[in-house]
Amino acid sequence: MPATITRRPDKYALYEASVQEPDWDLDNMAKLYRKRNGREARLLREDFCATAALATAWALRHPDNRAIGVDFDPEPLAWARRRRLPFVPEVKERLTLVQGDVRVARRPLVDIACGLNFSWWIFRERKDLLAYLVASRKSLREGGMLLLNSFGGTDAEKPLVEKTRKPASKTADGEKIPSFTYVWEHAHVNATNRNMLAHIHFELGGGRSMKKAFSYDWRLWTPPEVRDVALEAGFSDFEVWSEREGKVRLGKMIDNDDCWFANLVAYR
């Protein structure tokens, strides 16, 4: 018999199945750090970590790896403690979850800090982004790096709805997730301040759906804006790495196509 959802669908499990690829992201970060420093990174902090999928995957990659996950929202952290951490006891002593503001500089100093899934776009004012980047720099070891992902292009600045069918999978604690449709919506973009209202919906089959499972009130920051703020925050260098066809390349120029994706990397 096909798998079915036997209880209320879990929005965090559906989110992870829709948008997160920890191994791809971590391979990229480890490679960039190694290329820059000639050694392996061992301590990573995942800012805006939510259910800490990335931080957990980092700790699992090597017995010397340690990870810290920071998020302001207690709900996804509670989900991680309930539905992920009990199933990875081997990283219990090497993974720390913190409820707090990512604009606060923290110890221990880390090799890599990251803010993925565009979560740092929650900072809609320059002063708030600067505060975050200043704190991030203070939290990095010498040679450390901060990686933020970004997107843009003509499709990014207008209303749209994109639907992607996701195959059946399993949650962190082994529960089956039947195939479903992930829906990404740009509800509104304000050209005067580049603020975007976006939503994630899930279509679960059998006429069931989860509307506005997640909503985001973001600012669409551009790479040169972030570069200027990062250098003001005291970072020594800044690079833009474009993502195309599953590969990451140093982006001296990115054509403003319908949609582009990039990693913005600031080095201490």
NUFILO-384845 format. One line per field, with one value per atom (N, C-alpha, C): chain; x, y, z. Coordinates in steps of 0.05 Angstrom, whole numbers, plus 32768, in hexadecimal, padded with zeros to 4 digits. Example, Ala and Ser with C-alpha at 12.3 -4.5 7.8 and 13.67 -1.06 7.14 Angstrom:
<sites>
ch	c(A;A;A;A;A;A)
px	c(8108;80F6;8108;8101;8111;8102)
py	c(7F8E;7FA6;7FBE;7FD3;7FEB;8001)
pz	c(809C;809C;809C;808E;808F;809D)
</sites>
This chain:
<sites>
ch	c(A;A;A;A;A;A;A;A;A;A;A;A;A;A;A;A;A;A;A;A;A;A;A;A;A;A;A;A;A;A;A;A;A;A;A;A;A;A;A;A;A;A;A;A;A;A;A;A;A;A;A;A;A;A;A;A;A;A;A;A;A;A;A;A;A;A;A;A;A;A;A;A;A;A;A;A;A;A;A;A;A;A;A;A;A;A;A;A;A;A;A;A;A;A;A;A;A;A;A;A;A;A;A;A;A;A;A;A;A;A;A;A;A;A;A;A;A;A;A;A;A;A;A;A;A;A;A;A;A;A;A;A;A;A;A;A;A;A;A;A;A;A;A;A;A;A;A;A;A;A;A;A;A;A;A;A;A;A;A;A;A;A;A;A;A;A;A;A;A;A;A;A;A;A;A;A;A;A;A;A;A;A;A;A;A;A;A;A;A;A;A;A;A;A;A;A;A;A;A;A;A;A;A;A;A;A;A;A;A;A;A;A;A;A;A;A;A;A;A;A;A;A;A;A;A;A;A;A;A;A;A;A;A;A;A;A;A;A;A;A;A;A;A;A;A;A;A;A;A;A;A;A;A;A;A;A;A;A;A;A;A;A;A;A;A;A;A;A;A;A;A;A;A;A;A;A;A;A;A;A;A;A;A;A;A;A;A;A;A;A;A;A;A;A;A;A;A;A;A;A;A;A;A;A;A;A;A;A;A;A;A;A;A;A;A;A;A;A;A;A;A;A;A;A;A;A;A;A;A;A;A;A;A;A;A;A;A;A;A;A;A;A;A;A;A;A;A;A;A;A;A;A;A;A;A;A;A;A;A;A;A;A;A;A;A;A;A;A;A;A;A;A;A;A;A;A;A;A;A;A;A;A;A;A;A;A;A;A;A;A;A;A;A;A;A;A;A;A;A;A;A;A;A;A;A;A;A;A;A;A;A;A;A;A;A;A;A;A;A;A;A;A;A;A;A;A;A;A;A;A;A;A;A;A;A;A;A;A;A;A;A;A;A;A;A;A;A;A;A;A;A;A;A;A;A;A;A;A;A;A;A;A;A;A;A;A;A;A;A;A;A;A;A;A;A;A;A;A;A;A;A;A;A;A;A;A;A;A;A;A;A;A;A;A;A;A;A;A;A;A;A;A;A;A;A;A;A;A;A;A;A;A;A;A;A;A;A;A;A;A;A;A;A;A;A;A;A;A;A;A;A;A;A;A;A;A;A;A;A;A;A;A;A;A;A;A;A;A;A;A;A;A;A;A;A;A;A;A;A;A;A;A;A;A;A;A;A;A;A;A;A;A;A;A;A;A;A;A;A;A;A;A;A;A;A;A;A;A;A;A;A;A;A;A;A;A;A;A;A;A;A;A;A;A;A;A;A;A;A;A;A;A;A;A;A;A;A;A;A;A;A;A;A;A;A;A;A;A;A;A;A;A;A;A;A;A;A;A;A;A;A;A;A;A;A;A;A;A;A;A;A;A;A;A;A;A;A;A;A;A;A;A;A;A;A;A;A;A;A;A;A;A;A;A;A;A;A;A;A;A;A;A;A;A;A;A;A;A;A;A;A;A;A;A;A;A;A;A;A;A;A;A;A;A;A;A;A;A;A;A;A;A;A;A;A;A;A;A;A;A;A;A;A;A;A;A;A;A;A;A;A;A;A;A;A;A;A;A;A;A;A;A;A;A;A;A;A;A;A;A;A;A;A;A;A;A;A;A;A;A;A;A;A;A;A;A;A;A;A;A;A;A;A;A;A;A;A;A;A;A;A;A;A;A;A;A;A;A;A;A;A;A;A;A;A;A;A;A;A;A;A;A;A;A)
px	c(8011;8000;8012;800A;801A;801A;8030;8032;801D;8013;7FFF;8007;7FFE;8003;7FED;7FF4;7FE1;7FDB;7FEA;7FE4;7FE7;7FE2;7FE4;7FFF;8000;801A;802C;8045;8059;8067;8063;806E;808C;8099;80B6;80C2;80B5;80BE;80BA;80A4;809F;80B2;80B9;80CC;80E7;80F0;810B;810B;80F5;80F4;80F2;80EA;80E6;80FF;810E;8122;813E;8142;815C;816C;8186;8199;81B3;81B3;81CB;81E5;81E6;8200;820B;81FA;8203;820E;81FF;8208;8222;8224;823C;8254;8251;8267;8272;8261;8269;8278;826C;8279;8294;8296;82AF;82C5;82BD;82CF;82DA;82C8;82D0;82E3;82DD;82EE;8309;830A;8323;8334;8327;8335;8342;8334;833E;8353;8351;8362;8376;8372;8384;8381;836A;8364;8346;833E;8322;8314;82FC;82EB;82E0;82DE;82D3;82BB;82B9;82A4;8292;8279;8266;824F;8246;822E;8219;8201;81EB;81D9;81D9;81C7;81AB;8196;817B;8177;817F;8182;8168;8152;8138;813B;8137;8138;8154;8168;8184;818C;8181;8188;81A5;81AE;81C9;81DD;81D8;81EA;81EE;81D8;81DA;81EA;81E5;81F3;8211;8218;8235;8242;8235;8240;8243;8231;8232;8248;8252;8265;8280;8289;82A3;82A3;82B0;82B0;82BD;82CC;82D8;82C7;82B2;82A1;828F;828B;8278;8267;824E;823C;822B;8223;8212;81FB;81E2;81CB;81BE;81B9;81AD;8194;817E;8165;8156;8148;8138;811E;8114;80F9;80FC;80EF;80F2;80E4;80D0;80C0;80D1;80DF;80EF;8106;8111;8125;811A;8101;80F4;80EF;80E8;80E4;80FE;8114;812E;8135;8130;8136;8125;810C;80F9;80FB;80FF;80FC;8116;812C;8146;815B;8160;8177;8177;815F;815F;8168;8167;816D;818A;819A;81B6;81C6;81C5;81D3;81F1;81FC;8219;8223;8211;821A;8210;8206;81FB;820E;8227;823B;8248;8241;824E;823B;8222;820E;81FF;81FF;81F3;81DE;81C6;81B0;81AC;81AA;81A8;8190;817E;8169;8173;8176;8181;8182;818B;818D;81A8;81A7;81C0;81D1;81C6;81D5;81E6;81E7;81F8;8211;8229;8241;8243;824D;824D;8268;826C;8282;8278;8287;82A2;82A3;82BB;82BF;82BD;82B1;82AC;82BD;82C0;82CD;82BA;82A1;828D;8274;8269;824D;823D;8224;8213;81F7;81EA;81CD;81C1;81B4;81AA;818B;8182;8165;815B;816E;8168;815C;8161;8155;8160;8178;8183;8175;8165;8155;8140;813D;812B;8135;814F;8159;8153;813F;8136;8143;8150;815E;817C;818B;81A8;81B5;81AC;81B8;81B6;81A0;819C;81AE;81B1;81C3;81E0;81E7;8202;8207;81F3;81F6;81FB;81ED;81F1;820C;8215;8230;8246;8243;8257;8259;8242;8242;824E;8247;8252;8270;827B;8298;82A5;829A;82A5;82A4;8292;828E;829F;82AF;82BF;82DC;82E8;8304;8313;832D;833D;833C;8336;8333;8317;8305;82EA;82D9;82C2;82B2;8294;8285;8268;825D;824B;823E;8220;8216;81F9;81F0;81D9;81D0;81BC;81B9;81A9;819D;8188;817E;8174;8170;8167;815F;815C;8153;8138;812F;8116;80FE;80FF;80E9;80E8;80FF;8100;80F1;80EC;80E1;80C5;80B6;809B;808B;8070;8060;8063;8065;8066;805E;8057;8051;805F;8070;807F;8077;8071;8069;807E;8087;809A;8090;808F;8086;809E;8099;80AE;80A8;80BD;80B8;80B4;80AA;80A7;80C2;80C3;80DC;80D6;80E9;80E6;80EF;80E4;80EC;8105;8110;8128;8124;810B;8106;80FA;80FB;80F3;80D6;80C6;80AA;80A8;8097;8094;8086;8090;8082;807A;8060;8058;8060;8060;8066;8052;805B;804B;8055;8047;804F;8057;806F;8079;8072;8067;805E;806C;807B;8089;807B;8073;8064;8071;8076;807C;8061;8057;803D;803F;8055;8058;8075;807D;8098;8095;80A0;809E;80B8;80B6;80CD;80DB;80CC;80D8;80EC;80E8;80FA;8104;80FC;8104;80FA;80E5;80DA;80C8;80CA;80BA;80AA;8091;8080;807E;8087;8087;807B;8070;8063;806C;806C;806F;8054;804A;8032;8039;802A;802D;8013;8013;7FFC;8001;7FF0;7FF6;7FE8;7FD7;7FC8;7FAE;7F9B;7F81;7F72;7F78;7F6B;7F75;7F88;7F93;7FA9;7FAB;7FC1;7FC8;7FDF;7FE7;7FEF;7FDD;7FE1;7FF2;8005;8016;8022;802D;803B;8052;805F;8074;8070;8073;8072;808A;8094;80AC;80A8;80B1;80B0;80CD;80D8;80F5;80FB;8115;8121;8133;8130;8141;815B;816F;8189;8199;81A8;81B9;81D5;81E5;8201;8212;8211;8222;821A;8200;81F8;8204;8203;820D;822C;8239;8256;825D;8250;8256;8253;823D;8237;824C;8253;8267;8282;828B;82A5;82A3;828D;828A;828A;8280;8280;829B;82AF;82CA;82D4;82C4;82CE;82E4;82F7;830E;830A;82F7;82F2;82D6;82CC;82B0;82AF;82A2;82A0;8283;827C;8262;8267;825B;825D;8242;8240;8226;8221;8207;81FE;81F0;81FA;81EE;81F2;81DC;81DD;81EC;81E7;81F3;8210;821B;8237;8239;824E;8253;826C;826A;8281;8284;829D;82A2;8295;8283;8272;827C;828E;8297;8280;826F;8257;8241;8229;8212;81FC;81F5;81E0;81C6;81B7;819E;8188;818A;8176;815C;8149;8130;8134;8147;814D;816A;8179;8194;8197;81A9;81AF;81CD;81D5;81F1;81F6;8210;8219;822B;8225;8234;8246;8260;8273;8285;8285;8295;82AA;82C3;82DA;82E5;82EB;82F6;8313)
py	c(7FE8;8000;8019;802E;8046;8053;8061;806E;8084;8088;809D;80AC;80C5;80D5;80CD;80C3;80B9;80CD;80E3;80F8;8113;8128;8142;8146;814E;8152;8165;815F;816E;8182;819B;81AF;81AF;81A9;81A9;8192;817B;8164;8169;8174;817B;8190;81A3;81B8;81AB;819A;818D;817D;816E;815E;816F;8189;819A;81A9;81B4;81C8;81C2;81B0;81AC;8196;819C;8188;818C;8183;8188;817F;8167;815D;816F;8178;818A;81A4;81B0;81C9;81C6;81B0;81AC;81A5;8196;8191;81AB;81BD;81D6;81E7;81E9;81F9;81EE;81D4;81C8;81CC;81CB;81CF;81EC;81FF;821B;8221;8216;821B;820E;81F6;81E7;81F6;8200;820E;8228;8235;824E;824A;8235;8233;821B;8209;81F2;81DE;81DF;81CC;81C7;81B3;81AD;81BE;81C6;81D3;81BD;81C4;81B1;81BB;81D5;81E0;81F3;81EC;81FB;8205;821E;8229;822E;8221;8226;823A;8253;8268;8263;826C;8268;824A;8239;821D;820E;8219;820B;81EF;81DA;81BF;81B3;81C3;81BC;81A5;81A2;818D;818F;81A8;81AD;81A8;81B4;81B0;8193;8184;8167;8158;815E;8151;8157;816F;8176;8165;8163;8154;8136;812C;8110;810A;811F;811A;8110;8117;8110;8110;80FD;80FD;8115;8124;813D;8156;8153;816A;8171;818B;8195;81AA;81AC;81BF;81CD;81E6;81F6;8200;81FD;8207;821D;8234;824B;8253;8257;8260;826F;8284;8294;8287;8275;8269;824F;824C;8233;821B;8220;8209;81F6;81FF;81EC;81E0;81EE;81E2;81CB;81CF;81BA;81A2;81A7;8191;8182;8190;8183;8172;817C;816D;8154;8156;8140;812C;8135;8123;811E;812C;8127;811D;812C;8125;810A;8100;80E5;80CF;80D5;80C0;80C2;80D5;80D8;80DB;80C7;80C9;80CC;80C4;80C6;80E3;80F6;8112;8122;8115;8122;8136;812F;8140;8154;8152;8163;8176;8177;8188;8198;81B2;81C4;81D5;81D6;81E7;81FE;8216;822E;823E;8245;8258;8274;8285;829F;82AF;82C8;82DB;82D7;82D3;82CF;82E8;82FF;8318;831B;8306;8306;82F5;8301;82F2;82DC;82C4;82AD;829F;8290;827E;8262;824E;8250;825B;8265;826E;8256;825B;8245;8249;8233;8235;8240;8236;823E;8246;825C;8263;8265;825F;8260;8267;8274;827A;8273;825C;8252;8255;824D;824F;826C;827F;829B;82A6;8298;82A0;82BB;82C2;82DC;82F3;82EF;8305;830F;8303;830E;832A;832F;834A;835D;836D;837F;839A;83A1;83BA;83B5;83C8;83C5;83C3;83D2;83D1;83B5;83A7;838D;8378;837B;8369;836F;8388;838E;8382;8384;8379;835B;834D;8330;832A;8339;8333;833A;834F;8355;833E;8335;831F;8306;8301;82E9;82EA;8301;8303;82FE;8309;8306;82E9;82DA;82BE;82AA;82B4;82A3;82A1;828A;8287;8295;8299;82A5;8293;829E;828F;8284;828A;8280;828E;8282;828D;828C;829F;82A0;829C;8289;8284;8289;829A;82A0;829A;828D;8289;829F;82A2;82B8;82B0;82BE;82BA;82D4;82D5;82ED;82E7;82FC;82F8;8304;8305;8312;8304;82E9;82DB;82E0;82E7;82EB;8305;8317;8331;8335;831F;8321;830A;830D;82F7;82DE;82C7;82AE;8297;8281;8268;8251;8243;822C;8213;81FD;81E4;81CF;81C0;81AA;8191;817B;8162;8155;814D;8141;8124;8112;80F6;80EE;80D6;80CC;80CB;80D0;80CF;80C9;80CD;80C8;80E0;80E3;80F9;80F1;8104;80FE;80E7;80E3;80CD;80B5;80B4;809C;809B;80AF;80AE;80B2;80A3;80A5;80BF;80CC;80E3;80DB;80D9;80D3;80EA;80E5;80FA;8111;8129;8140;8156;816C;8182;819A;81A4;81BB;81D4;81E8;8200;8218;8226;823E;8256;826A;8281;829B;82AC;82C8;82D7;82DF;82EC;8309;8316;8333;833B;834D;8359;8377;8386;83A3;83AF;83BB;83C6;83DD;83EB;8402;83FA;83E3;83DB;83BE;83B1;8396;8381;8388;8374;8361;8347;8332;8324;831D;830C;82F1;82DC;82C1;82AD;8297;8282;8267;8253;8237;8229;821B;820B;81EE;81DB;81BF;81B3;81A5;8197;8179;816D;8153;813C;8141;812C;8127;811B;8116;812F;8144;815D;816D;8162;816F;8182;8197;81AA;81B8;81C5;81D5;81F0;8203;821E;822F;823E;8250;8242;822A;821C;822D;823C;824F;8268;827F;8299;82A9;82B8;82C8;82E4;82F7;8313;831C;831B;831E;8338;833D;8351;8342;8349;833D;834D;8343;8351;8349;835B;8356;8350;8340;833A;8353;8368;837F;838E;838E;8399;8389;836F;835E;8361;8362;8366;837F;8395;83AE;83AC;839F;839C;838A;8374;8361;836E;837E;838B;83A0;83AE;83C1;83B2;8399;838A;837F;8383;837B;8362;8356;833F;8348;8336;833D;8339;8328;8321;8317;8319;8311;8306;82EF;82E2;82DA;82DA;82D0;82B7;82A1;8287;8280;827F;8279;825B;8254;8238;8234;8221;821B;81FE;81F0;81D4;81C3;81C8;81B8;81BE;81D3;81D9;81F6;81FB;8216;8221;8239;8247;8263;826C;8288;829A;82AB;82BB;82D7;82D9;82F4;8303;82F5;8301;82EC;82F4;82E3;82F0;82E4;82EF;82F1;8307;830A;82FB;82E0;82CF;82D0;82BE;82BC;82B8;82A6;82A2;8298;82A4;829A;8295;8283;827D;8281;828A;828E;828B;8285;8285;829E;82AD;82C5;82BE;82C0;82B6;82CD;82D2;82E6;82D8;82E2;82D5;82E8;82DC;82EB;82F3)
pz	c(8000;8000;8000;7FF2;7FF3;800E;8014;802E;8030;8048;804C;8065;8067;807F;8093;80AA;80BD;80D3;80D4;80E7;80D9;80E8;80DC;80CF;80B6;80A8;80B8;80B9;80C8;80B5;80B9;80A6;80A6;80BC;80BD;80AD;80B0;80A0;8082;807B;805F;8054;8065;805D;8057;806A;8066;804C;8047;802E;8015;8018;8001;7FF9;800C;8005;8010;8021;802D;8021;801B;8010;8020;8039;804A;803E;8033;8029;8013;8001;7FEB;7FF7;8009;8015;8025;8034;8044;8034;801E;800C;8002;7FFA;7FEF;8004;801C;8031;8038;803C;8043;802E;8015;7FFE;7FFE;8002;8002;8019;8030;8047;8043;8039;8034;8020;800B;7FF6;8000;8013;801D;8032;8043;805A;8059;8046;8045;805B;8069;807F;8080;808F;8091;80A6;80A1;80B5;80C8;80E1;80F4;8104;8107;8118;8107;8105;80F4;8105;80FF;810B;80F6;80F9;80E7;80F3;80E8;80F1;80E5;80F2;80E9;80E4;80F7;80F2;80F0;80FC;80FC;8107;80F7;8101;8101;80FB;80FE;80EC;80D5;80C2;80BA;80B4;80AA;80C1;80D8;80EE;80F6;80F6;80FC;80E7;80CE;80B8;80BA;80C2;80C5;80DB;80F2;8108;8100;80EF;80E7;80D3;80C6;80B0;80BA;80D2;80DC;80FA;8107;8125;8132;8123;812E;8129;811A;8113;812B;812F;8143;8135;813F;8133;8148;8142;8152;8141;814A;813C;814C;813F;814D;813F;814E;8143;8159;8151;8164;816B;8159;815D;816C;8183;8193;8186;8175;816A;8159;8145;8135;8145;8159;816A;817A;8184;8193;8181;8168;8154;8151;814E;814B;8163;817B;8193;8196;818C;818F;8178;8160;8149;8139;8142;8134;8147;815C;816D;817A;8183;818F;817B;8162;814E;8143;814E;8147;8161;8172;818C;818A;8173;816F;816E;816A;8169;8181;8195;81AC;81B9;81BB;81C8;81B5;819C;8188;817A;8183;8177;818C;8189;819D;818F;819A;8190;81A3;8198;81A8;819F;81B1;81AA;81B0;819B;819F;8185;8188;8172;8164;814A;813B;8139;8142;8142;815B;816B;8183;817D;8181;817D;8191;8189;819A;819B;81B0;81B3;81B5;81AD;81A3;8186;817F;8164;8151;8139;8127;810D;80FE;80E4;80CF;80CF;80BB;80C9;80C1;80C9;80AF;80B1;8098;809F;808B;808D;8072;8071;8058;8055;803E;8037;8039;8035;8033;804C;8062;807C;8086;807E;8087;807A;8066;805A;806D;8084;8098;80A1;809E;80A4;808D;8091;807B;807C;8093;8095;8095;8089;8087;80A3;80B6;80D1;80DD;80D8;80E3;80D5;80BB;80AC;80B5;80B9;80C3;80DE;80F0;810B;8109;80F7;80F4;80E9;80D6;80CA;80DD;80ED;8101;8115;811F;8132;8126;810D;80FF;80FD;80F6;80F4;810F;8124;813F;8148;813C;8145;8135;8122;8111;811A;8117;811A;8104;8108;80F3;80DA;80C3;80AB;80A7;80BA;80B8;80A2;809C;8087;808E;8084;8086;806A;8068;804E;8050;803E;803C;8020;801C;8001;7FF9;7FDF;7FD5;7FBA;7FB1;7F96;7F8B;7F71;7F64;7F47;7F37;7F1C;7F18;7EFF;7EF8;7F06;7F08;7F15;7F33;7F3F;7F5B;7F64;7F51;7F58;7F4E;7F4B;7F43;7F4F;7F51;7F5B;7F4B;7F58;7F49;7F5C;7F50;7F5E;7F50;7F5E;7F53;7F63;7F54;7F61;7F5A;7F6E;7F6A;7F78;7F69;7F74;7F83;7F9C;7FAC;7FB0;7FAD;7FB1;7FCE;7FD2;7FED;7FFB;8015;8024;8041;8052;806E;807E;8096;80A7;80B7;80C6;80D6;80E9;80F3;8106;80F8;80DD;80CF;80C6;80CB;80C2;80A4;8097;807A;8073;805E;8052;8035;8030;8014;8002;7FE8;7FD5;7FD8;7FD2;7FD6;7FC2;7FC1;7FB0;7FC1;7FBC;7FCA;7FB9;7FC5;7FB6;7FC2;7FB1;7FB9;7FAC;7FBC;7FB1;7FB9;7FA5;7FAA;7FA9;7FC0;7FC1;7FB9;7FC0;7FBA;7FBD;7FAB;7FAD;7FAB;7FBE;7FBE;7FB3;7F9C;7F8E;7F9D;7FAE;7FBB;7FD1;7FDE;7FF3;7FEF;7FD9;7FD2;7FE7;7FF5;8008;7FF9;8001;7FF4;8009;8002;8013;8004;8010;8003;8016;8009;8019;800E;8020;8018;801F;800B;800E;8008;8012;800C;8003;7FEC;7FE2;7FE7;7FF8;8003;7FF5;7FE2;7FD5;7FE3;7FD4;7FE0;7FE6;7FD9;7FDE;7FF6;8004;801B;8014;8023;801F;8039;803A;8050;8045;8047;803C;8050;8044;8054;806C;8066;807C;8087;8075;807C;806C;8079;806B;8072;805F;8062;8059;806A;8063;8062;804A;8046;8036;8036;8024;8010;7FF7;7FE2;7FE1;7FEF;7FEF;7FD5;7FCB;7FB3;7FBC;7FAD;7FB5;7FBA;7FAA;7FB0;7FCA;7FD0;7FEA;8001;7FFF;8015;8017;8000;8000;800F;800A;8017;8035;803E;805A;8067;8059;8064;8068;8055;8058;806E;8071;8087;80A2;80A2;80BB;80C2;80B1;80B7;80AA;8098;8089;8076;8072;8061;8044;803D;8021;801D;8005;7FFF;7FE3;7FDF;7FC5;7FC0;7FA6;7F9D;7F8D;7F96;7F88;7F7C;7F62;7F55;7F55;7F57;7F56;7F3B;7F2C;7F12;7F0B;7F04;7EFC;7F11;7F2A;7F3F;7F45;7F39;7F3D;7F48;7F57;7F62;7F56;7F4B;7F3F;7F49;7F4B;7F53;7F3F;7F48;7F36;7F31;7F1E;7F16;7F09;7EFC;7EF0;7EF0;7EF9;7EF8;7EE7;7ED1;7EC0;7ED0;7ECD;7EDC;7ECD;7ECD;7EC0;7ED0;7EC7;7ED5;7EF3;7EF9;7F16;7F18;7F2A;7F30;7F4E;7F55;7F70;7F75;7F8D;7F93;7FB0;7FB6;7FD2;7FD6;7FEA;7FF1;8008;8004;8018;8022;803C;8048;8059;8057;8065;807A;8091;80A7;80A1)
</sites>
